[in-house]
């Protein structure tokens, strides 16, 4: 199985997460007050009353089950999500939080179901006793329901990256000109995908080839340092590099304006190249030297370091070599689409 095939996991599940009702919303649902007609076919009044109570309990249990069990089933296991979306969930909520609330939510639903079934089997007391017991469970778990509802709302609101379509991502240190390249190369106004764990979003642009739209994106700036010292913003960039099928353009800034030395950028580039090779050997990579319109003492150093490796020297300000870079990106995206069977 190829790396591309092994990563063919359903994506977009976050935007389809179910709506979780809070305790107050469950309490206000109409089925608590819904009447059930007595069966006049049962002549014995005692048996008729028990039958009526049993049917009331069964109706409430059925309604509760329909709004709880299905919600529980519709939450996918974290391991079944696309690796990129899985990483975004962890960055958004914290490690283990999604699983914890899913387990707590299912426990509440199980308590409601088991209590209802107990009354249905034994037909104890009147409807009010069973109803009070179910509502007590709902109220006692109000915090769990509220926090699970908020979790689902946050995850549904996360930006959706179409992982079925080829993506070209610019990566590199902070302030090296990645978003400027996205804006310069996009054939439509780029959109900013914001994530709750960072004030720095991803700029998503589009390039059209023969009427087909392809995605190009910048990523949050990375600093050359161990993963344990990297923040959530950097981990989002790493997730795009390692856990999607994005083609990569590493952007260098030879000027002093980015605040990161050329030597550190080279170390970062080599680290990322190694990681991408390990994660998906068939990836496509190009090096890009940006801001060549600005004076720089490191430009020759970078070109010497890259040697005969394919690279572009560009300027988003003067448009130098942008057309050539755009043509290369279009060829790569079209090739990726063809390999994925999207152009058949």
MARZA-97238 format. One record per residue (C-alpha): residue number from 0; residue in one letter; x, y, z. Coordinates in nm, 3 decimals. Layout:
! residues N
+-----+---+---------+---------+---------+
:   k : r :       x :       y :       z :
+-----+---+---------+---------+---------+
: NUM : a :       X :       Y :       Z :
...
+-----+---+---------+---------+---------+
! end
This chain:
! residues 344
+-----+---+---------+---------+---------+
:   k : r :       x :       y :       z :
+-----+---+---------+---------+---------+
:   0 : x :   0.000 :   0.000 :   0.000 :
:   1 : x :   0.138 :   0.343 :  -0.090 :
:   2 : x :   0.172 :   0.624 :   0.161 :
:   3 : x :  -0.096 :   0.818 :  -0.028 :
:   4 : x :  -0.338 :   0.525 :  -0.015 :
:   5 : x :  -0.270 :   0.458 :   0.353 :
:   6 : x :  -0.370 :   0.816 :   0.433 :
:   7 : x :  -0.703 :   0.787 :   0.250 :
:   8 : x :  -0.903 :   0.853 :   0.567 :
:   9 : x :  -1.236 :   1.035 :   0.566 :
:  10 : x :  -1.198 :   1.405 :   0.639 :
:  11 : x :  -1.439 :   1.688 :   0.704 :
:  12 : x :  -1.591 :   1.502 :   1.001 :
:  13 : x :  -1.542 :   1.798 :   1.236 :
:  14 : x :  -1.788 :   2.015 :   1.046 :
:  15 : x :  -2.042 :   1.730 :   1.067 :
:  16 : x :  -2.022 :   1.669 :   1.442 :
:  17 : x :  -2.368 :   1.633 :   1.601 :
:  18 : x :  -2.546 :   1.896 :   1.805 :
:  19 : x :  -2.531 :   1.816 :   2.178 :
:  20 : x :  -2.830 :   1.929 :   2.383 :
:  21 : x :  -2.757 :   2.086 :   2.720 :
:  22 : x :  -2.943 :   1.986 :   3.037 :
:  23 : x :  -3.183 :   2.281 :   3.011 :
:  24 : x :  -3.258 :   2.200 :   2.646 :
:  25 : x :  -3.338 :   1.839 :   2.733 :
:  26 : x :  -3.559 :   1.949 :   3.023 :
:  27 : x :  -3.758 :   2.179 :   2.796 :
:  28 : x :  -3.830 :   1.919 :   2.528 :
:  29 : x :  -4.198 :   1.858 :   2.460 :
:  30 : x :  -4.193 :   1.481 :   2.500 :
:  31 : x :  -4.190 :   1.514 :   2.881 :
:  32 : x :  -4.543 :   1.651 :   2.861 :
:  33 : x :  -4.667 :   1.445 :   2.567 :
:  34 : x :  -4.983 :   1.242 :   2.644 :
:  35 : x :  -5.032 :   0.873 :   2.569 :
:  36 : x :  -5.384 :   0.738 :   2.527 :
:  37 : x :  -5.505 :   0.455 :   2.744 :
:  38 : x :  -5.581 :   0.127 :   2.572 :
:  39 : x :  -5.953 :   0.061 :   2.612 :
:  40 : x :  -5.899 :  -0.290 :   2.483 :
:  41 : x :  -5.771 :  -0.384 :   2.829 :
:  42 : x :  -6.076 :  -0.433 :   3.046 :
:  43 : x :  -5.907 :  -0.477 :   3.385 :
:  44 : x :  -5.847 :  -0.121 :   3.519 :
:  45 : x :  -5.531 :  -0.220 :   3.712 :
:  46 : x :  -5.375 :  -0.384 :   3.407 :
:  47 : x :  -5.487 :  -0.092 :   3.192 :
:  48 : x :  -5.317 :   0.156 :   3.428 :
:  49 : x :  -4.995 :  -0.047 :   3.431 :
:  50 : x :  -5.001 :  -0.070 :   3.053 :
:  51 : x :  -5.054 :   0.304 :   3.028 :
:  52 : x :  -4.764 :   0.375 :   3.263 :
:  53 : x :  -4.539 :   0.134 :   3.076 :
:  54 : x :  -4.620 :   0.299 :   2.744 :
:  55 : x :  -4.553 :   0.646 :   2.888 :
:  56 : x :  -4.215 :   0.529 :   3.015 :
:  57 : x :  -4.137 :   0.360 :   2.685 :
:  58 : x :  -4.229 :   0.674 :   2.492 :
:  59 : x :  -4.001 :   0.891 :   2.706 :
:  60 : x :  -3.722 :   0.636 :   2.683 :
:  61 : x :  -3.760 :   0.619 :   2.306 :
:  62 : x :  -3.741 :   0.998 :   2.274 :
:  63 : x :  -3.440 :   1.019 :   2.504 :
:  64 : x :  -3.265 :   0.742 :   2.315 :
:  65 : x :  -3.324 :   0.912 :   1.982 :
:  66 : x :  -3.154 :   1.233 :   2.099 :
:  67 : x :  -2.871 :   1.070 :   2.294 :
:  68 : x :  -2.765 :   0.740 :   2.144 :
:  69 : x :  -2.744 :   0.874 :   1.789 :
:  70 : x :  -2.541 :   1.173 :   1.907 :
:  71 : x :  -2.302 :   0.935 :   2.079 :
:  72 : x :  -2.265 :   0.724 :   1.765 :
:  73 : x :  -2.212 :   1.029 :   1.543 :
:  74 : x :  -1.898 :   1.136 :   1.732 :
:  75 : x :  -1.613 :   0.963 :   1.545 :
:  76 : x :  -1.324 :   0.809 :   1.735 :
:  77 : x :  -1.017 :   1.031 :   1.721 :
:  78 : x :  -0.811 :   0.756 :   1.559 :
:  79 : x :  -1.058 :   0.737 :   1.269 :
:  80 : x :  -1.011 :   1.103 :   1.176 :
:  81 : x :  -0.773 :   1.223 :   0.909 :
:  82 : x :  -0.427 :   1.267 :   1.071 :
:  83 : x :  -0.432 :   1.643 :   1.005 :
:  84 : x :  -0.776 :   1.693 :   1.158 :
:  85 : x :  -0.676 :   1.470 :   1.449 :
:  86 : x :  -0.379 :   1.697 :   1.517 :
:  87 : x :  -0.599 :   2.007 :   1.495 :
:  88 : x :  -0.840 :   1.858 :   1.753 :
:  89 : x :  -0.552 :   1.794 :   1.994 :
:  90 : x :  -0.410 :   2.144 :   1.940 :
:  91 : x :  -0.755 :   2.300 :   1.991 :
:  92 : x :  -0.871 :   2.104 :   2.296 :
:  93 : x :  -0.555 :   1.962 :   2.451 :
:  94 : x :  -0.435 :   1.603 :   2.455 :
:  95 : x :  -0.698 :   1.357 :   2.579 :
:  96 : x :  -0.979 :   1.614 :   2.611 :
:  97 : x :  -1.185 :   1.493 :   2.315 :
:  98 : x :  -1.174 :   1.132 :   2.432 :
:  99 : x :  -1.253 :   1.232 :   2.792 :
: 100 : x :  -1.569 :   1.425 :   2.705 :
: 101 : x :  -1.684 :   1.164 :   2.458 :
: 102 : x :  -1.653 :   0.898 :   2.728 :
: 103 : x :  -1.834 :   1.116 :   2.983 :
: 104 : x :  -2.110 :   1.193 :   2.735 :
: 105 : x :  -2.163 :   0.827 :   2.658 :
: 106 : x :  -2.174 :   0.750 :   3.031 :
: 107 : x :  -2.454 :   1.004 :   3.082 :
: 108 : x :  -2.649 :   0.860 :   2.792 :
: 109 : x :  -2.602 :   0.507 :   2.928 :
: 110 : x :  -2.732 :   0.615 :   3.270 :
: 111 : x :  -3.044 :   0.764 :   3.112 :
: 112 : x :  -3.105 :   0.455 :   2.903 :
: 113 : x :  -3.050 :   0.209 :   3.190 :
: 114 : x :  -3.275 :   0.402 :   3.427 :
: 115 : x :  -3.552 :   0.418 :   3.171 :
: 116 : x :  -3.524 :   0.047 :   3.098 :
: 117 : x :  -3.539 :  -0.032 :   3.469 :
: 118 : x :  -3.871 :   0.148 :   3.507 :
: 119 : x :  -3.997 :  -0.004 :   3.184 :
: 120 : x :  -3.924 :  -0.358 :   3.304 :
: 121 : x :  -4.049 :  -0.321 :   3.658 :
: 122 : x :  -4.315 :  -0.060 :   3.586 :
: 123 : x :  -4.256 :   0.084 :   3.932 :
: 124 : x :  -4.468 :   0.369 :   4.058 :
: 125 : x :  -4.610 :   0.631 :   3.833 :
: 126 : x :  -4.480 :   0.826 :   3.538 :
: 127 : x :  -4.375 :   1.112 :   3.766 :
: 128 : x :  -4.129 :   0.895 :   3.961 :
: 129 : x :  -3.955 :   0.774 :   3.647 :
: 130 : x :  -3.957 :   1.121 :   3.498 :
: 131 : x :  -3.809 :   1.269 :   3.814 :
: 132 : x :  -3.530 :   1.011 :   3.812 :
: 133 : x :  -3.440 :   1.080 :   3.450 :
: 134 : x :  -3.444 :   1.456 :   3.503 :
: 135 : x :  -3.225 :   1.410 :   3.811 :
: 136 : x :  -2.965 :   1.237 :   3.595 :
: 137 : x :  -2.987 :   1.515 :   3.336 :
: 138 : x :  -2.944 :   1.788 :   3.601 :
: 139 : x :  -2.666 :   1.600 :   3.779 :
: 140 : x :  -2.467 :   1.588 :   3.458 :
: 141 : x :  -2.544 :   1.941 :   3.340 :
: 142 : x :  -2.176 :   2.038 :   3.341 :
: 143 : x :  -2.077 :   1.741 :   3.124 :
: 144 : x :  -2.356 :   1.811 :   2.876 :
: 145 : x :  -2.273 :   2.182 :   2.864 :
: 146 : x :  -1.899 :   2.129 :   2.812 :
: 147 : x :  -1.953 :   1.854 :   2.554 :
: 148 : x :  -2.194 :   2.082 :   2.367 :
: 149 : x :  -1.935 :   2.361 :   2.372 :
: 150 : x :  -1.662 :   2.123 :   2.254 :
: 151 : x :  -1.873 :   2.009 :   1.960 :
: 152 : x :  -1.956 :   2.371 :   1.872 :
: 153 : x :  -1.588 :   2.470 :   1.872 :
: 154 : x :  -1.485 :   2.175 :   1.656 :
: 155 : x :  -1.768 :   2.231 :   1.408 :
: 156 : x :  -1.647 :   2.589 :   1.367 :
: 157 : x :  -1.289 :   2.496 :   1.279 :
: 158 : x :  -1.171 :   2.590 :   0.929 :
: 159 : x :  -1.220 :   2.319 :   0.670 :
: 160 : x :  -0.924 :   2.235 :   0.450 :
: 161 : x :  -1.030 :   2.026 :   0.152 :
: 162 : x :  -0.786 :   1.738 :   0.191 :
: 163 : x :  -0.923 :   1.565 :  -0.119 :
: 164 : x :  -0.777 :   1.838 :  -0.340 :
: 165 : x :  -0.404 :   1.893 :  -0.398 :
: 166 : x :  -0.250 :   2.166 :  -0.182 :
: 167 : x :   0.069 :   2.364 :  -0.224 :
: 168 : x :   0.200 :   2.502 :   0.106 :
: 169 : x :   0.465 :   2.763 :   0.165 :
: 170 : x :   0.665 :   2.691 :   0.480 :
: 171 : x :   0.954 :   2.865 :   0.651 :
: 172 : x :   1.053 :   3.090 :   0.936 :
: 173 : x :   0.831 :   3.382 :   1.050 :
: 174 : x :   0.806 :   3.690 :   0.826 :
: 175 : x :   0.992 :   3.544 :   0.528 :
: 176 : x :   0.717 :   3.642 :   0.281 :
: 177 : x :   0.499 :   3.331 :   0.263 :
: 178 : x :   0.162 :   3.510 :   0.278 :
: 179 : x :   0.285 :   3.770 :   0.027 :
: 180 : x :   0.356 :   3.490 :  -0.219 :
: 181 : x :   0.010 :   3.341 :  -0.164 :
: 182 : x :  -0.153 :   3.678 :  -0.234 :
: 183 : x :   0.067 :   3.741 :  -0.537 :
: 184 : x :   0.003 :   3.400 :  -0.694 :
: 185 : x :  -0.366 :   3.358 :  -0.612 :
: 186 : x :  -0.616 :   3.413 :  -0.889 :
: 187 : x :  -0.881 :   3.498 :  -0.628 :
: 188 : x :  -0.875 :   3.689 :  -0.300 :
: 189 : x :  -0.716 :   3.464 :  -0.036 :
: 190 : x :  -0.910 :   3.372 :   0.277 :
: 191 : x :  -0.767 :   3.350 :   0.628 :
: 192 : x :  -0.848 :   3.027 :   0.814 :
: 193 : x :  -0.841 :   3.111 :   1.185 :
: 194 : x :  -0.789 :   2.851 :   1.458 :
: 195 : x :  -0.891 :   2.909 :   1.822 :
: 196 : x :  -0.548 :   2.820 :   1.962 :
: 197 : x :  -0.367 :   3.093 :   1.769 :
: 198 : x :  -0.413 :   3.450 :   1.651 :
: 199 : x :  -0.214 :   3.361 :   1.339 :
: 200 : x :  -0.433 :   3.194 :   1.078 :
: 201 : x :  -0.351 :   3.017 :   0.752 :
: 202 : x :  -0.386 :   3.223 :   0.436 :
: 203 : x :  -0.565 :   3.006 :   0.180 :
: 204 : x :  -0.551 :   3.110 :  -0.184 :
: 205 : x :  -0.651 :   2.944 :  -0.510 :
: 206 : x :  -0.486 :   2.884 :  -0.845 :
: 207 : x :  -0.703 :   2.785 :  -1.141 :
: 208 : x :  -0.582 :   2.546 :  -1.409 :
: 209 : x :  -0.823 :   2.470 :  -1.696 :
: 210 : x :  -1.113 :   2.585 :  -1.481 :
: 211 : x :  -1.015 :   2.364 :  -1.185 :
: 212 : x :  -0.937 :   2.533 :  -0.853 :
: 213 : x :  -0.631 :   2.426 :  -0.656 :
: 214 : x :  -0.537 :   2.537 :  -0.306 :
: 215 : x :  -0.222 :   2.727 :  -0.212 :
: 216 : x :  -0.151 :   2.820 :   0.148 :
: 217 : x :   0.102 :   2.979 :   0.373 :
: 218 : x :   0.173 :   2.828 :   0.713 :
: 219 : x :   0.260 :   2.979 :   1.051 :
: 220 : x :   0.629 :   3.059 :   1.087 :
: 221 : x :   0.857 :   2.794 :   1.233 :
: 222 : x :   1.164 :   2.835 :   1.450 :
: 223 : x :   1.445 :   2.582 :   1.446 :
: 224 : x :   1.413 :   2.422 :   1.788 :
: 225 : x :   1.302 :   2.089 :   1.946 :
: 226 : x :   0.935 :   1.994 :   1.910 :
: 227 : x :   0.878 :   2.010 :   2.286 :
: 228 : x :   0.959 :   2.381 :   2.274 :
: 229 : x :   0.733 :   2.452 :   1.979 :
: 230 : x :   0.399 :   2.619 :   2.043 :
: 231 : x :   0.057 :   2.534 :   1.901 :
: 232 : x :   0.109 :   2.770 :   1.605 :
: 233 : x :   0.426 :   2.589 :   1.501 :
: 234 : x :   0.266 :   2.248 :   1.556 :
: 235 : x :  -0.010 :   2.346 :   1.314 :
: 236 : x :   0.254 :   2.413 :   1.048 :
: 237 : x :   0.423 :   2.080 :   1.124 :
: 238 : x :   0.086 :   1.904 :   1.092 :
: 239 : x :   0.035 :   2.049 :   0.743 :
: 240 : x :   0.384 :   1.940 :   0.639 :
: 241 : x :   0.367 :   1.588 :   0.782 :
: 242 : x :   0.000 :   1.490 :   0.789 :
: 243 : x :  -0.136 :   1.616 :   0.457 :
: 244 : x :  -0.035 :   1.545 :   0.099 :
: 245 : x :   0.066 :   1.908 :   0.044 :
: 246 : x :   0.348 :   1.988 :  -0.196 :
: 247 : x :   0.601 :   2.205 :  -0.015 :
: 248 : x :   0.772 :   2.528 :  -0.106 :
: 249 : x :   1.032 :   2.626 :   0.154 :
: 250 : x :   1.073 :   3.003 :   0.159 :
: 251 : x :   1.406 :   3.164 :   0.249 :
: 252 : x :   1.450 :   3.533 :   0.330 :
: 253 : x :   1.812 :   3.636 :   0.268 :
: 254 : x :   1.749 :   3.990 :   0.393 :
: 255 : x :   1.765 :   4.083 :   0.760 :
: 256 : x :   1.397 :   4.183 :   0.772 :
: 257 : x :   1.259 :   3.849 :   0.895 :
: 258 : x :   1.467 :   3.837 :   1.211 :
: 259 : x :   1.591 :   3.483 :   1.140 :
: 260 : x :   1.946 :   3.434 :   1.016 :
: 261 : x :   2.018 :   3.250 :   0.694 :
: 262 : x :   2.206 :   2.984 :   0.891 :
: 263 : x :   1.902 :   2.915 :   1.111 :
: 264 : x :   1.675 :   2.905 :   0.806 :
: 265 : x :   1.902 :   2.645 :   0.646 :
: 266 : x :   1.888 :   2.431 :   0.962 :
: 267 : x :   1.508 :   2.460 :   0.965 :
: 268 : x :   1.487 :   2.369 :   0.598 :
: 269 : x :   1.702 :   2.059 :   0.645 :
: 270 : x :   1.496 :   1.949 :   0.946 :
: 271 : x :   1.165 :   1.985 :   0.761 :
: 272 : x :   1.298 :   1.816 :   0.448 :
: 273 : x :   1.409 :   1.519 :   0.657 :
: 274 : x :   1.071 :   1.500 :   0.833 :
: 275 : x :   0.874 :   1.516 :   0.511 :
: 276 : x :   1.094 :   1.250 :   0.350 :
: 277 : x :   1.030 :   1.022 :   0.648 :
: 278 : x :   0.653 :   1.086 :   0.653 :
: 279 : x :   0.585 :   1.066 :   0.279 :
: 280 : x :   0.877 :   0.989 :   0.049 :
: 281 : x :   0.683 :   1.073 :  -0.270 :
: 282 : x :   0.631 :   1.438 :  -0.169 :
: 283 : x :   0.714 :   1.729 :  -0.399 :
: 284 : x :   0.947 :   2.001 :  -0.271 :
: 285 : x :   1.093 :   2.324 :  -0.408 :
: 286 : x :   1.315 :   2.585 :  -0.243 :
: 287 : x :   1.226 :   2.951 :  -0.288 :
: 288 : x :   1.447 :   3.250 :  -0.212 :
: 289 : x :   1.220 :   3.551 :  -0.157 :
: 290 : x :   1.269 :   3.928 :  -0.125 :
: 291 : x :   1.551 :   3.932 :  -0.379 :
: 292 : x :   1.463 :   4.296 :  -0.449 :
: 293 : x :   1.612 :   4.384 :  -0.109 :
: 294 : x :   1.987 :   4.413 :  -0.047 :
: 295 : x :   2.132 :   4.106 :   0.121 :
: 296 : x :   2.469 :   3.973 :   0.224 :
: 297 : x :   2.330 :   3.619 :   0.263 :
: 298 : x :   2.194 :   3.568 :  -0.089 :
: 299 : x :   2.518 :   3.418 :  -0.221 :
: 300 : x :   2.545 :   3.199 :   0.090 :
: 301 : x :   2.198 :   3.057 :   0.031 :
: 302 : x :   2.257 :   2.996 :  -0.339 :
: 303 : x :   2.586 :   2.824 :  -0.262 :
: 304 : x :   2.417 :   2.608 :   0.003 :
: 305 : x :   2.138 :   2.505 :  -0.234 :
: 306 : x :   2.389 :   2.434 :  -0.509 :
: 307 : x :   2.231 :   2.254 :  -0.802 :
: 308 : x :   1.907 :   2.180 :  -0.612 :
: 309 : x :   1.605 :   2.320 :  -0.799 :
: 310 : x :   1.503 :   2.657 :  -0.658 :
: 311 : x :   1.345 :   2.988 :  -0.753 :
: 312 : x :   1.463 :   3.338 :  -0.663 :
: 313 : x :   1.158 :   3.565 :  -0.653 :
: 314 : x :   1.018 :   3.896 :  -0.537 :
: 315 : x :   0.653 :   3.952 :  -0.453 :
: 316 : x :   0.716 :   4.327 :  -0.477 :
: 317 : x :   0.865 :   4.343 :  -0.827 :
: 318 : x :   0.705 :   4.017 :  -0.951 :
: 319 : x :   1.047 :   3.887 :  -1.054 :
: 320 : x :   1.024 :   3.515 :  -1.146 :
: 321 : x :   0.671 :   3.488 :  -1.001 :
: 322 : x :   0.531 :   3.372 :  -1.335 :
: 323 : x :   0.787 :   3.092 :  -1.354 :
: 324 : x :   0.715 :   2.987 :  -0.995 :
: 325 : x :   0.341 :   2.995 :  -1.062 :
: 326 : x :   0.384 :   2.773 :  -1.369 :
: 327 : x :   0.587 :   2.523 :  -1.167 :
: 328 : x :   0.324 :   2.513 :  -0.891 :
: 329 : x :   0.046 :   2.459 :  -1.148 :
: 330 : x :   0.235 :   2.166 :  -1.300 :
: 331 : x :   0.287 :   2.009 :  -0.958 :
: 332 : x :  -0.077 :   2.051 :  -0.854 :
: 333 : x :  -0.205 :   1.916 :  -1.186 :
: 334 : x :   0.029 :   1.618 :  -1.159 :
: 335 : x :  -0.092 :   1.548 :  -0.804 :
: 336 : x :  -0.455 :   1.568 :  -0.917 :
: 337 : x :  -0.381 :   1.326 :  -1.200 :
: 338 : x :  -0.208 :   1.081 :  -0.964 :
: 339 : x :  -0.509 :   1.096 :  -0.731 :
: 340 : x :  -0.750 :   1.027 :  -1.017 :
: 341 : x :  -0.917 :   1.368 :  -0.987 :
: 342 : x :  -0.875 :   1.450 :  -1.356 :
: 343 : x :  -1.026 :   1.132 :  -1.498 :
+-----+---+---------+---------+---------+
! end
